[in-house]
Amino acid sequence: MEELTTVKRAARFGLYEVDFASQELRKSGIKIKIQDQPFQILALLLERPGQIVTREEIQKRLWAGDTFVDFDLGLNSAVKKLRQALGDESDNPRFIETLYRRGYRFLVPVQDEAPSSNAISIVAPQTDSNGNGTNAGGNGLAGLPGHGTARQQAARKLLLYLPVPILLGVGLLGGYWLRPLSVPRITGYQQITSDGRQKYNISSDGERLYFGQYDSGHFGIGQVSTAGGETATVQTPFTNTLIAGVAPDGSALLVGEFHHMNKQAQIWLLPLPTGAPRRLGDLVVQALTPFPQGLIFSKGDGVYEAAADGSQVHQILTTNGIATDLAVSSDGQKISYTVTDRRTAGNRIWVANRDGSKAHPIFTSGGNSGRDCCAKWTLDGKHLLFERYREGHNNIWVWSERPFWSNRQPQALQLTNGPLDFTAPSPSRDAKRFFAVGARPRAELLRYDGASGFRAFFGGLSVSDLAFSADGQWVAYVSVPDRTLWRSRVDGSERMQLTAPGKIFAGLPQWSPDGKQIVFMGRMLNANWRAYLISTSGGTFEDLVPDAPAGVDPGWTADGKSIVLSVNNVGTEGRGISILDLQTRKVSDLPGAEHFFSPRVSPDGKYIAAISWDEKGLMLFDVTAQKWTELIRMPIGYPSWSHNGQYLYFDSFFSEDPAYYRIRISDRKLERLVSLSEIHRFWGPLGEWAGLAPDDSLLITRDASNEEVYAIDWQPQ
């Protein structure tokens, strides 16, 4: 019997498939044009994923020793064309990493695919010319005369050949159950909106899409036809409105009246197409979703069910963390939700029966990215579309659980793959497409000088969170969207990258008084925001309070010997303000600051400004008197001290008329400097940033992103 030989014919990585025999590259089944040399380099990298392929190895494979070409130029050109085919970037690689003067490395896992063969070879017994069976040596008892009647011989033949159909049946059945799963794939895209506003949380009644949007300092609700067209704003009487979903009969939107961050919201029914809103019972929730039998909502560490009118509330399960992104399967039997760990701020998707039984995360620790969220069920209830952050980008993935006995693990497959970041998936009612927000985030820095208004600042770089050294000669900032920490001179020279993209998100840097160190907030993939310290010359950054749950809003005392910060969990009311002595590493709580955050020390060290937990009080701590006073009661954004310490500047946050203000410390005089209502501000992971330039001119970030809703056609498995 001929022995079968397995030959590697194809490979798969992400959404890409490579056929080595035909030298073809496909993405989600669509053929991508690629020349011979870039394809050969790709094949060489796929042979050894995760390992370095040297330039010398590539030269021996592609360029013979007697070929007179400029090897460096040819290789660089071929790799560039390969990256273009894969939609990859050399500065922020997703697939191919360049190792300077050494070679290249393929960064993602590769799945080899060989021709599958389910045939089972069976060596049948040899027979003589009469059809009688013999043994291998020709002396089988069944072939001897006088042994058994014709009926007995027929029975023996039946028993002899009976295993053949059984084995064939087992082989076919095994081949069916163990066959490779068909892979869901994207077949097309259609842009639905074209207004540029930041969007989130898409819901649909089948004919129209409703989604949350952020514009000009307000959260609101937008709507558009599922076929695309002009976006309209859903009018509400609330300053800030969050969308929870569409009533199952399409008669109303369920919306939340939103006042400030990290708070539960009252729920209202907003009739469609128009009508006055009315309260939905006495519900105050963290998150909510409607379904035909009623409502599922969360608050605190619990998930609850209620009737459609908000009555008959009962708890169905307890979560170890905050539950959001609630969704109910189409048959009403299962729920999914995202749990945010209070210590690490990591997200994990859970599934449970609607009665709360069999609650479990859909991925084990190894399969969980720590940044999964926003899952919604497809119409058939067999799949969950969800959002995952990986390798510096957000994309839409699909999870399905095979309800068979084949003992396969639940699978997650990536559907989208740039160049946009995709978030907030929402399946359509015909199951042939889903909707998602596609974005290319970009922030534009603006400076206000009073005479000419707001103008572009800092060379047009996409940056935020600027901080200037005490002498005004240096600046630290965070690039958008990768949230990498940089420093340079104020003219842009001597630019240095201090943190690696994709390794840690940076925010709110502050220079030490001597200009030698920078303290900043940072968040790693499976960790909460923490306070880190790094030299302005680069190097390793240090976790300042490794035993604390978090490290938020770090800043320097005037003498440079201590750091003021919040060390309690982000999103926990009453996080408080503490002081870290850099020499002893002792952390002491600031008296009376249990319900304050965002500390800012005055240049002379006499005062510490902070914001009350409800974000409506600007507080001032007199260091000598050890006493807090309230400077002003109104919505408060990022506070900044003037360089002479006489004023506190701040922007109003979530107010009906957003503007920039300053208040004089000596007499508490409040001045309104400029309106911000006409500026489409950039909303980042730490909200809307605002600050001051070295001359105390105002700085804000405008949203220059490309962010729209897309309809994505797909074929489920």
C-alpha positions as CSV (number, residue, x, y, z in Angstrom):
1,M,0.0,0.0,0.0
2,E,1.4,3.4,-1.0
3,E,2.2,5.7,1.9
4,L,0.6,9.1,1.7
5,T,2.9,12.1,1.8
6,T,1.7,15.4,3.3
7,V,2.9,18.4,1.3
8,K,2.5,22.0,2.6
9,R,0.4,23.7,0.0
10,A,-1.1,26.7,1.8
11,A,-0.9,28.8,4.9
12,R,-3.2,31.2,6.8
13,F,-2.5,34.2,9.0
14,G,-5.3,36.5,10.2
15,L,-7.6,37.2,7.2
16,Y,-4.9,36.2,4.7
17,E,-4.5,33.0,2.8
18,V,-1.4,32.0,0.8
19,D,-1.4,29.3,-1.9
20,F,2.2,28.4,-2.5
21,A,1.5,26.2,-5.6
22,S,-0.3,29.0,-7.5
23,Q,1.6,31.8,-5.8
24,E,-1.5,33.6,-4.8
25,L,-2.3,35.8,-1.8
26,R,-5.9,36.3,-0.8
27,K,-7.6,38.4,1.9
28,S,-11.0,37.1,3.0
29,G,-11.1,35.1,-0.2
30,I,-10.3,38.1,-2.4
31,K,-7.2,37.8,-4.5
32,I,-4.5,40.5,-3.9
33,K,-2.1,41.4,-6.6
34,I,1.5,40.6,-5.6
35,Q,4.7,40.3,-7.6
36,D,7.1,37.3,-7.6
37,Q,9.9,38.6,-5.4
38,P,7.6,40.0,-2.6
39,F,5.7,36.7,-2.7
40,Q,8.9,34.7,-2.3
41,I,10.0,36.9,0.6
42,L,6.5,36.3,2.2
43,A,6.9,32.5,1.7
44,L,10.3,32.6,3.3
45,L,9.0,34.5,6.3
46,L,6.0,32.1,6.7
47,E,8.3,29.1,6.9
48,R,9.7,30.5,10.2
49,P,7.1,32.8,11.9
50,G,8.5,34.5,14.9
51,Q,12.1,33.9,13.9
52,I,14.6,36.2,12.3
53,V,15.1,35.7,8.5
54,T,18.5,37.4,7.7
55,R,19.1,39.5,4.7
56,E,21.8,37.0,3.7
57,E,19.2,34.2,3.6
58,I,16.9,36.2,1.5
59,Q,19.8,37.1,-0.9
60,K,20.7,33.4,-1.4
61,R,17.1,32.5,-2.0
62,L,16.1,35.3,-4.4
63,W,19.3,36.8,-5.7
64,A,21.9,34.4,-7.1
65,G,25.5,35.1,-6.4
66,D,26.2,35.9,-10.0
67,T,23.3,38.3,-10.4
68,F,24.6,41.8,-10.8
69,V,21.9,43.9,-9.0
70,D,21.9,46.4,-6.1
71,F,20.8,43.9,-3.5
72,D,19.9,46.5,-0.8
73,L,17.8,48.5,-3.2
74,G,16.0,45.4,-4.6
75,L,15.3,43.9,-1.2
76,N,14.0,47.2,0.2
77,S,11.7,47.7,-2.8
78,A,10.4,44.1,-2.6
79,V,9.7,44.4,1.2
80,K,7.9,47.7,0.6
81,K,5.7,46.1,-2.1
82,L,5.0,43.2,0.3
83,R,3.9,45.6,3.1
84,Q,1.7,47.4,0.6
85,A,0.0,44.1,-0.3
86,L,-0.6,43.3,3.4
87,G,-1.6,46.8,4.4
88,D,1.4,46.9,6.8
89,E,3.5,49.8,8.0
90,S,7.2,49.8,8.8
91,D,6.8,52.3,11.6
92,N,4.0,50.3,13.3
93,P,4.3,46.8,11.9
94,R,1.4,44.3,12.3
95,F,3.0,41.5,10.3
96,I,6.6,42.2,9.3
97,E,9.1,43.6,11.7
98,T,12.3,45.1,10.4
99,L,15.5,44.3,12.4
100,Y,18.0,47.0,11.4
101,R,20.8,45.6,9.2
102,R,19.9,42.0,10.3
103,G,16.7,41.0,8.5
104,Y,13.0,40.6,9.1
105,R,10.6,38.7,11.4
106,F,7.0,37.6,10.8
107,L,5.1,38.7,13.9
108,V,1.8,36.8,13.8
109,P,1.0,33.1,14.2
110,V,0.8,31.1,10.9
111,Q,-1.5,28.1,10.4
112,D,-0.2,25.6,7.9
113,E,-2.8,24.0,5.7
114,A,-2.1,20.7,3.9
115,P,-4.4,18.8,1.5
116,S,-6.9,16.9,3.6
117,S,-7.6,13.2,3.0
118,N,-10.2,11.4,4.8
119,A,-9.8,8.1,2.7
120,I,-9.1,5.0,4.7
121,S,-7.0,2.3,3.0
122,I,-8.2,-1.2,3.7
123,V,-6.2,-4.2,2.6
124,A,-8.9,-6.8,1.6
125,P,-8.3,-10.5,2.0
126,Q,-6.9,-12.2,-1.1
127,T,-9.1,-14.7,-2.9
128,D,-8.6,-17.6,-5.2
129,S,-10.1,-18.1,-8.6
130,N,-13.3,-19.3,-7.0
131,G,-13.6,-16.3,-4.7
132,N,-12.6,-18.2,-1.6
133,G,-10.6,-16.4,0.9
134,T,-7.0,-17.4,1.7
135,N,-4.6,-16.4,4.3
136,A,-1.4,-14.5,3.4
137,G,0.5,-17.8,2.8
138,G,-2.3,-19.4,0.8
139,N,-3.2,-21.9,3.5
140,G,-6.3,-20.4,5.0
141,L,-8.8,-22.9,6.4
142,A,-11.7,-21.2,4.5
143,G,-10.1,-22.3,1.2
144,L,-9.8,-26.0,2.1
145,P,-12.4,-28.4,0.7
146,G,-14.7,-30.1,3.2
147,H,-14.8,-27.3,5.8
148,G,-18.4,-26.0,6.2
149,T,-21.5,-25.8,4.1
150,A,-22.2,-23.2,1.4
151,R,-24.3,-21.3,4.0
152,Q,-21.5,-21.3,6.5
153,Q,-19.0,-20.2,3.8
154,A,-21.4,-17.3,2.9
155,A,-21.7,-16.4,6.6
156,R,-17.9,-16.3,6.9
157,K,-17.7,-14.0,3.8
158,L,-20.3,-11.7,5.3
159,L,-18.4,-11.5,8.6
160,L,-15.2,-11.0,6.7
161,Y,-16.5,-8.1,4.6
162,L,-18.8,-6.5,7.3
163,P,-16.1,-4.3,8.7
164,V,-15.6,-2.6,5.4
165,P,-18.8,-0.5,5.3
166,I,-18.5,0.0,9.1
167,L,-15.0,1.4,8.8
168,L,-16.0,3.5,5.7
169,G,-19.0,4.9,7.7
170,V,-16.8,5.7,10.7
171,G,-14.3,7.3,8.3
172,L,-16.9,9.5,6.6
173,L,-18.5,10.4,9.9
174,G,-15.1,11.2,11.5
175,G,-14.2,13.2,8.4
176,Y,-17.4,15.2,8.8
177,W,-16.9,16.0,12.4
178,L,-13.2,16.6,12.2
179,R,-13.3,18.6,9.0
180,P,-11.8,22.1,9.1
181,L,-14.5,24.6,10.1
182,S,-15.6,26.9,7.3
183,V,-14.2,30.4,8.0
184,P,-16.4,33.5,8.2
185,R,-15.3,36.1,5.8
186,I,-15.9,39.7,4.8
187,T,-17.3,40.1,1.3
188,G,-17.8,43.9,1.0
189,Y,-18.0,47.3,2.7
190,Q,-20.4,50.3,2.4
191,Q,-19.9,53.6,4.1
192,I,-23.2,54.7,5.7
193,T,-22.4,58.1,7.3
194,S,-20.2,61.0,6.3
195,D,-20.3,63.5,9.1
196,G,-17.0,62.9,10.9
197,R,-18.4,62.8,14.4
198,Q,-17.2,60.3,17.0
199,K,-19.7,57.5,17.3
200,Y,-20.4,54.4,19.5
201,N,-23.1,51.9,20.4
202,I,-25.1,51.2,17.3
203,S,-28.8,50.0,17.4
204,S,-31.3,49.5,14.6
205,D,-35.0,49.0,14.1
206,G,-34.4,47.4,10.7
207,E,-34.8,50.6,8.7
208,R,-32.7,53.1,10.5
209,L,-29.6,53.1,12.6
210,Y,-29.4,54.9,15.9
211,F,-26.0,55.6,17.5
212,G,-24.4,57.6,20.2
213,Q,-22.3,60.5,19.0
214,Y,-20.0,63.1,20.6
215,D,-19.8,66.6,19.2
216,S,-19.0,70.1,20.5
217,G,-18.8,69.1,24.1
218,H,-22.1,67.0,24.2
219,F,-23.1,63.4,24.0
220,G,-26.1,62.9,21.8
221,I,-27.9,60.5,19.5
222,G,-27.6,60.4,15.7
223,Q,-29.7,58.5,13.2
224,V,-29.3,57.5,9.5
225,S,-31.0,55.1,7.1
226,T,-29.5,51.6,7.0
227,A,-28.9,52.3,3.3
228,G,-26.8,55.3,4.1
229,G,-27.4,59.0,3.6
230,E,-27.5,62.2,5.7
231,T,-27.1,61.9,9.4
232,A,-29.8,63.6,11.6
233,T,-29.7,64.3,15.3
234,V,-32.4,62.8,17.6
235,Q,-33.7,65.7,19.6
236,T,-33.9,65.3,23.4
237,P,-34.4,67.7,26.3
238,F,-31.2,66.5,27.9
239,T,-27.8,68.2,27.8
240,N,-26.0,64.8,27.4
241,T,-27.9,61.7,26.3
242,L,-26.7,58.0,26.0
243,I,-28.5,55.4,23.9
244,A,-29.4,52.1,25.4
245,G,-31.2,50.5,22.5
246,V,-34.4,50.4,20.4
247,A,-37.6,49.0,21.9
248,P,-38.4,45.6,20.3
249,D,-41.5,46.9,18.5
250,G,-39.5,49.9,17.2
251,S,-41.8,52.4,18.9
252,A,-39.2,54.2,21.0
253,L,-35.6,54.6,22.0
254,L,-34.4,53.8,25.5
255,V,-32.0,56.6,26.5
256,G,-30.1,57.6,29.6
257,E,-29.8,61.1,31.0
258,F,-26.0,61.5,31.5
259,H,-24.6,64.0,33.9
260,H,-20.9,63.1,34.5
261,M,-18.4,60.3,34.1
262,N,-18.7,56.9,35.9
263,K,-22.2,57.4,37.2
264,Q,-25.4,55.5,36.7
265,A,-28.1,57.1,34.6
266,Q,-31.9,57.5,34.7
267,I,-33.7,55.7,31.9
268,W,-36.3,57.3,29.6
269,L,-38.5,56.1,26.8
270,L,-38.2,58.5,23.8
271,P,-41.0,57.9,21.3
272,L,-40.2,57.5,17.6
273,P,-40.2,59.4,15.3
274,T,-41.1,62.2,17.7
275,G,-42.6,62.7,21.1
276,A,-41.9,63.7,24.7
277,P,-39.7,61.4,26.8
278,R,-41.1,59.7,29.9
279,R,-39.3,58.0,32.8
280,L,-39.1,54.2,32.7
281,G,-40.1,53.3,36.2
282,D,-37.5,54.3,38.8
283,L,-34.6,52.6,37.0
284,V,-31.1,54.0,37.5
285,V,-28.6,51.8,35.8
286,Q,-25.1,51.3,34.7
287,A,-26.1,49.7,31.4
288,L,-29.3,48.4,29.9
289,T,-30.7,46.5,26.9
290,P,-34.3,45.8,25.9
291,F,-35.6,42.5,24.5
292,P,-39.1,41.2,23.7
293,Q,-39.8,39.8,27.2
294,G,-38.5,42.9,29.1
295,L,-35.2,44.5,30.1
296,I,-31.8,43.4,31.2
297,F,-29.8,46.0,33.1
298,S,-26.8,46.3,35.5
299,K,-25.8,48.4,38.5
300,G,-23.1,47.9,41.0
301,D,-21.9,44.3,40.9
302,G,-25.2,42.8,39.7
303,V,-27.2,42.1,36.5
304,Y,-31.0,42.4,36.8
305,E,-34.1,41.6,34.8
306,A,-37.3,43.7,34.7
307,A,-40.6,44.0,32.9
308,A,-40.7,46.2,29.9
309,D,-42.2,49.1,32.0
310,G,-39.3,48.8,34.5
311,S,-41.3,46.9,37.2
312,Q,-40.8,43.4,38.6
313,V,-37.1,43.9,39.1
314,H,-35.1,40.9,40.3
315,Q,-31.4,40.1,40.3
316,I,-30.3,37.3,38.1
317,L,-26.5,37.1,38.8
318,T,-23.6,38.8,40.5
319,T,-20.5,40.0,38.8
320,N,-17.1,40.5,40.2
321,G,-16.7,43.9,38.5
322,I,-18.8,46.4,36.5
323,A,-21.0,44.8,33.9
324,T,-21.7,46.7,30.6
325,D,-22.4,46.0,27.0
326,L,-25.4,43.8,27.8
327,A,-27.0,41.8,25.0
328,V,-29.7,39.1,24.7
329,S,-29.8,36.3,22.1
330,S,-32.7,36.4,19.6
331,D,-34.4,33.4,21.4
332,G,-34.2,35.3,24.7
333,Q,-32.4,32.4,26.4
334,K,-28.9,33.7,26.7
335,I,-27.2,37.0,27.7
336,S,-23.8,38.3,27.2
337,Y,-22.0,41.1,29.0
338,T,-18.6,42.7,29.5
339,V,-17.1,42.6,32.9
340,T,-14.4,45.3,33.8
341,D,-12.0,44.2,36.5
342,R,-11.8,47.1,39.0
343,R,-8.1,46.4,39.8
344,T,-6.7,45.9,36.3
345,A,-9.4,47.7,34.3
346,G,-9.2,44.7,31.9
347,N,-12.4,43.7,30.0
348,R,-13.7,40.1,29.5
349,I,-16.8,39.0,27.8
350,W,-19.1,36.6,29.7
351,V,-22.1,34.5,28.6
352,A,-24.9,33.1,30.9
353,N,-28.4,31.7,30.6
354,R,-31.0,34.4,31.1
355,D,-31.8,33.0,34.6
356,G,-28.2,33.7,35.6
357,S,-27.1,30.1,35.5
358,K,-24.0,28.8,33.8
359,A,-22.2,32.2,33.8
360,H,-18.8,31.9,32.3
361,P,-16.2,33.9,30.3
362,I,-16.2,32.9,26.7
363,F,-12.4,32.7,26.6
364,T,-10.0,31.2,29.1
365,S,-7.2,33.4,30.4
366,G,-5.0,32.3,27.5
367,G,-7.6,33.2,24.8
368,N,-8.6,36.5,26.4
369,S,-7.0,39.7,25.1
370,G,-7.9,41.7,28.2
371,R,-9.5,44.3,25.8
372,D,-12.6,42.4,24.6
373,C,-16.0,44.1,24.7
374,C,-19.2,45.2,23.1
375,A,-20.4,41.7,22.0
376,K,-23.8,41.3,20.2
377,W,-25.6,38.2,19.1
378,T,-26.3,37.4,15.5
379,L,-29.9,36.7,14.5
380,D,-29.4,32.9,14.7
381,G,-27.9,33.1,18.2
382,K,-24.9,31.0,17.2
383,H,-22.3,33.8,17.0
384,L,-21.2,36.7,19.0
385,L,-19.6,39.7,17.1
386,F,-17.3,41.6,19.4
387,E,-14.6,44.2,19.5
388,R,-11.0,43.3,20.4
389,Y,-7.9,45.4,20.8
390,R,-4.7,43.7,19.6
391,E,-1.4,44.9,18.2
392,G,-2.3,48.5,18.5
393,H,-5.6,48.3,16.6
394,N,-9.3,47.7,17.3
395,N,-11.1,45.2,15.0
396,I,-14.3,43.1,14.9
397,W,-14.0,39.5,15.7
398,V,-16.6,36.7,15.8
399,W,-17.0,33.9,18.4
400,S,-18.9,30.7,17.8
401,E,-19.4,27.7,20.0
402,R,-19.9,24.4,18.1
403,P,-22.9,22.6,19.8
404,F,-21.4,19.2,18.8
405,W,-19.6,16.3,20.6
406,S,-16.4,16.8,18.6
407,N,-14.7,18.4,21.7
408,R,-13.5,21.4,19.9
409,Q,-12.8,24.6,21.8
410,P,-14.9,27.7,21.1
411,Q,-13.3,29.7,18.3
412,A,-12.7,33.4,17.8
413,L,-11.8,34.6,14.3
414,Q,-10.8,38.1,13.2
415,L,-13.1,39.6,10.6
416,T,-11.8,43.2,9.9
417,N,-8.2,44.0,9.5
418,G,-7.7,47.8,8.8
419,P,-6.6,50.2,7.6
420,L,-9.4,51.6,9.9
421,D,-10.0,50.7,13.5
422,F,-13.4,49.0,13.8
423,T,-15.6,49.1,16.9
424,A,-19.1,48.8,18.1
425,P,-20.5,45.9,16.0
426,S,-24.2,45.5,15.5
427,P,-25.7,42.7,13.4
428,S,-28.4,43.5,10.9
429,R,-31.8,41.9,11.0
430,D,-31.2,40.0,7.7
431,A,-28.1,38.3,9.1
432,K,-26.2,39.2,5.8
433,R,-24.3,42.1,7.2
434,F,-23.3,43.9,10.4
435,F,-22.7,47.6,11.1
436,A,-19.6,49.0,12.8
437,V,-17.8,52.2,13.4
438,G,-14.7,52.6,11.3
439,A,-12.2,55.2,12.4
440,R,-8.8,56.6,11.7
441,P,-8.2,58.7,14.9
442,R,-6.3,62.0,14.6
443,A,-6.0,65.0,16.9
444,E,-5.1,68.5,15.8
445,L,-3.6,70.8,18.4
446,L,-5.0,74.3,18.5
447,R,-3.7,77.4,20.3
448,Y,-5.9,80.4,21.2
449,D,-4.1,83.8,21.3
450,G,-7.1,86.1,21.8
451,A,-6.6,88.2,18.7
452,S,-6.8,85.7,15.8
453,G,-8.7,83.0,17.7
454,F,-7.8,79.3,17.5
455,R,-4.9,78.4,15.1
456,A,-3.0,75.1,14.4
457,F,-0.1,74.7,16.8
458,F,3.0,72.5,17.0
459,G,3.5,71.7,13.3
460,G,0.3,69.9,12.7
461,L,1.4,66.8,14.6
462,S,-1.4,64.5,15.8
463,V,-0.7,64.8,19.5
464,S,-2.3,65.5,22.8
465,D,-1.5,65.9,26.5
466,L,1.3,68.5,26.2
467,A,3.5,69.4,29.1
468,F,6.3,72.0,29.1
469,S,9.4,72.1,31.2
470,A,9.8,74.8,33.8
471,D,12.2,76.8,31.6
472,G,9.8,76.6,28.6
473,Q,12.4,75.0,26.3
474,W,11.2,71.5,26.2
475,V,7.8,69.8,25.7
476,A,6.5,66.3,26.4
477,Y,3.5,65.0,24.5
478,V,1.5,61.9,23.6
479,S,1.0,60.9,20.0
480,V,-2.4,60.0,18.6
481,P,-3.6,57.3,18.1
482,D,-0.9,55.1,19.4
483,R,-0.6,57.0,22.7
484,T,3.3,56.9,22.7
485,L,5.2,59.3,24.9
486,W,7.7,61.7,23.2
487,R,9.8,64.7,24.2
488,S,11.5,67.4,22.1
489,R,12.5,71.0,22.2
490,V,9.6,73.4,21.6
491,D,10.7,73.9,18.0
492,G,10.4,70.2,17.4
493,S,14.1,69.5,17.3
494,E,15.9,66.8,19.3
495,R,12.8,64.7,19.2
496,M,12.9,61.4,21.2
497,Q,10.4,58.6,21.7
498,L,10.3,57.5,25.3
499,T,7.8,54.6,25.2
500,A,7.2,51.9,22.7
501,P,4.0,51.8,20.7
502,G,1.6,49.0,21.5
503,K,3.4,48.2,24.8
504,I,1.9,50.9,27.0
505,F,-0.6,53.7,26.6
506,A,0.7,57.0,27.9
507,G,-1.1,60.1,29.2
508,L,-0.8,63.4,31.1
509,P,3.0,63.7,31.3
510,Q,4.5,66.3,33.8
511,W,8.2,67.5,33.9
512,S,10.1,67.5,37.1
513,P,11.1,71.0,38.3
514,D,14.8,70.3,37.4
515,G,13.8,69.0,33.9
516,K,15.5,65.6,34.3
517,Q,12.5,63.3,34.7
518,I,8.9,63.0,33.5
519,V,6.1,61.4,35.5
520,F,3.1,60.1,33.5
521,M,0.1,57.9,33.5
522,G,0.4,54.6,31.7
523,R,-1.7,51.6,30.9
524,M,-0.5,48.3,29.8
525,L,-2.6,45.7,28.1
526,N,-3.9,43.9,31.2
527,A,-3.3,46.5,33.8
528,N,-5.0,49.6,35.1
529,W,-3.7,53.2,34.6
530,R,-0.6,53.5,36.8
531,A,1.9,56.3,37.6
532,Y,5.3,55.8,36.0
533,L,8.6,57.7,36.1
534,I,11.1,58.0,33.3
535,S,14.3,59.9,32.6
536,T,14.0,62.6,29.9
537,S,17.0,60.8,28.3
538,G,14.9,57.7,27.8
539,G,15.4,54.2,29.2
540,T,13.3,52.0,31.5
541,F,10.2,53.5,33.1
542,E,9.4,52.8,36.8
543,D,6.1,51.9,38.4
544,L,6.0,54.4,41.2
545,V,3.4,52.6,43.5
546,P,3.4,49.0,42.4
547,D,1.2,47.8,45.3
548,A,-1.6,50.4,44.7
549,P,-4.7,49.5,42.6
550,A,-3.9,52.4,40.3
551,G,-2.0,55.6,39.7
552,V,-3.9,58.5,38.3
553,D,-3.1,62.2,37.5
554,P,0.5,62.2,38.8
555,G,2.2,65.6,39.3
556,W,5.2,67.1,41.0
557,T,5.4,69.1,44.2
558,A,7.3,72.4,43.8
559,D,10.5,71.0,45.4
560,G,10.5,68.0,43.1
561,K,10.8,65.6,46.1
562,S,7.3,64.1,46.0
563,I,4.5,63.1,43.6
564,V,0.8,63.9,44.2
565,L,-1.6,61.4,42.6
566,S,-4.7,59.2,43.1
567,V,-3.8,55.6,44.0
568,N,-7.4,54.1,44.2
569,N,-9.3,52.5,41.4
570,V,-10.3,54.4,38.4
571,G,-14.1,54.8,38.3
572,T,-14.5,54.4,42.1
573,E,-16.2,57.2,43.9
574,G,-14.0,58.8,46.5
575,R,-10.7,57.7,45.0
576,G,-8.9,60.4,47.0
577,I,-5.5,62.1,46.7
578,S,-2.2,60.9,48.1
579,I,1.4,62.1,48.2
580,L,4.4,59.8,47.4
581,D,7.7,60.7,48.9
582,L,10.2,59.7,46.2
583,Q,13.1,59.1,48.7
584,T,11.2,56.9,51.3
585,R,8.5,55.7,48.9
586,K,6.0,56.3,51.6
587,V,2.4,57.1,50.5
588,S,0.4,59.3,52.7
589,D,-3.2,60.5,52.1
590,L,-3.9,64.2,51.7
591,P,-6.3,65.1,54.6
592,G,-9.9,65.7,53.6
593,A,-9.3,64.7,49.9
594,E,-11.3,61.4,49.9
595,H,-13.8,62.7,47.3
596,F,-11.4,64.7,45.1
597,F,-9.1,63.8,42.2
598,S,-6.9,65.4,39.5
599,P,-4.5,67.2,41.8
600,R,-2.4,70.2,40.5
601,V,0.3,71.8,42.6
602,S,0.8,75.6,42.3
603,P,4.3,76.7,41.1
604,D,5.2,78.1,44.5
605,G,3.9,75.0,46.3
606,K,1.5,76.8,48.5
607,Y,-1.7,75.3,47.0
608,I,-3.0,72.1,45.5
609,A,-6.0,72.4,43.2
610,A,-8.4,69.4,42.6
611,I,-11.8,68.5,41.2
612,S,-14.7,67.1,43.3
613,W,-15.9,63.6,42.4
614,D,-19.1,65.0,40.7
615,E,-16.8,67.1,38.5
616,K,-18.7,70.3,39.5
617,G,-16.4,71.7,42.2
618,L,-13.0,73.3,41.7
619,M,-11.3,72.8,45.1
620,L,-8.2,74.5,46.6
621,F,-6.0,73.0,49.4
622,D,-3.9,75.5,51.5
623,V,-0.8,73.5,52.3
624,T,0.1,75.6,55.3
625,A,-3.4,75.7,56.8
626,Q,-4.1,72.1,55.7
627,K,-7.6,73.2,54.7
628,W,-9.8,72.8,51.6
629,T,-12.1,75.5,50.1
630,E,-14.4,75.4,47.1
631,L,-13.4,78.1,44.5
632,I,-16.3,77.7,42.1
633,R,-19.3,75.4,41.6
634,M,-19.8,74.5,37.9
635,P,-18.7,71.8,35.4
636,I,-14.9,71.5,35.6
637,G,-12.5,70.0,33.0
638,Y,-8.7,69.9,33.1
639,P,-7.3,72.6,35.5
640,S,-3.9,74.2,34.9
641,W,-2.0,76.8,36.9
642,S,-0.7,79.9,35.3
643,H,3.0,80.2,35.3
644,N,3.0,82.9,38.0
645,G,0.5,80.9,40.1
646,Q,-2.1,83.7,40.2
647,Y,-4.8,81.9,38.1
648,L,-6.3,78.5,37.6
649,Y,-7.4,77.9,34.0
650,F,-10.0,75.2,33.1
651,D,-12.6,74.3,30.5
652,S,-16.2,73.5,31.4
653,F,-17.0,69.9,31.1
654,F,-20.4,68.5,29.9
655,S,-22.0,71.9,30.2
656,E,-24.7,73.4,28.0
657,D,-22.3,76.2,26.9
658,P,-18.7,74.7,26.9
659,A,-16.1,77.4,27.3
660,Y,-12.6,78.2,28.6
661,Y,-12.4,80.0,32.0
662,R,-9.9,81.2,34.5
663,I,-10.3,82.1,38.2
664,R,-8.0,84.5,40.2
665,I,-6.9,82.9,43.4
666,S,-6.6,86.2,45.4
667,D,-10.2,87.3,45.0
668,R,-12.0,84.3,43.4
669,K,-12.9,86.4,40.3
670,L,-14.1,84.2,37.4
671,E,-13.5,85.2,33.8
672,R,-15.0,83.5,30.7
673,L,-12.3,83.6,28.1
674,V,-13.6,82.0,24.9
675,S,-16.5,79.7,23.8
676,L,-15.7,76.1,22.8
677,S,-19.1,75.3,21.5
678,E,-18.1,75.5,17.8
679,I,-15.0,73.3,18.1
680,H,-15.3,69.6,17.5
681,R,-13.0,68.5,20.2
682,F,-11.1,65.2,20.4
683,W,-12.3,62.7,22.9
684,G,-9.5,60.4,23.9
685,P,-9.1,57.7,26.6
686,L,-8.8,60.4,29.2
687,G,-11.5,62.7,27.9
688,E,-11.0,66.1,26.3
689,W,-7.6,67.4,27.0
690,A,-6.9,71.1,27.6
691,G,-3.7,72.9,28.8
692,L,-1.5,76.0,28.6
693,A,1.5,77.0,26.5
694,P,4.6,78.5,28.1
695,D,3.1,82.0,27.6
696,D,-0.2,80.9,29.2
697,S,-2.1,80.8,25.9
698,L,-4.9,78.2,25.8
699,L,-4.3,74.8,24.1
700,I,-7.0,72.3,23.2
701,T,-7.2,69.3,20.8
702,R,-9.6,69.3,17.8
703,D,-11.0,66.1,16.4
704,A,-9.5,65.6,12.9
705,S,-10.5,61.9,12.8
706,N,-12.2,60.1,10.0
707,E,-14.9,58.2,11.9
708,E,-18.0,56.8,10.2
709,V,-20.5,54.0,10.4
710,Y,-20.0,51.2,7.8
711,A,-22.2,48.3,6.7
712,I,-20.0,45.2,6.3
713,D,-21.2,42.3,4.2
714,W,-20.1,38.9,5.6
715,Q,-20.6,35.2,5.3
716,P,-20.9,33.4,8.6
717,Q,-19.5,29.9,8.9
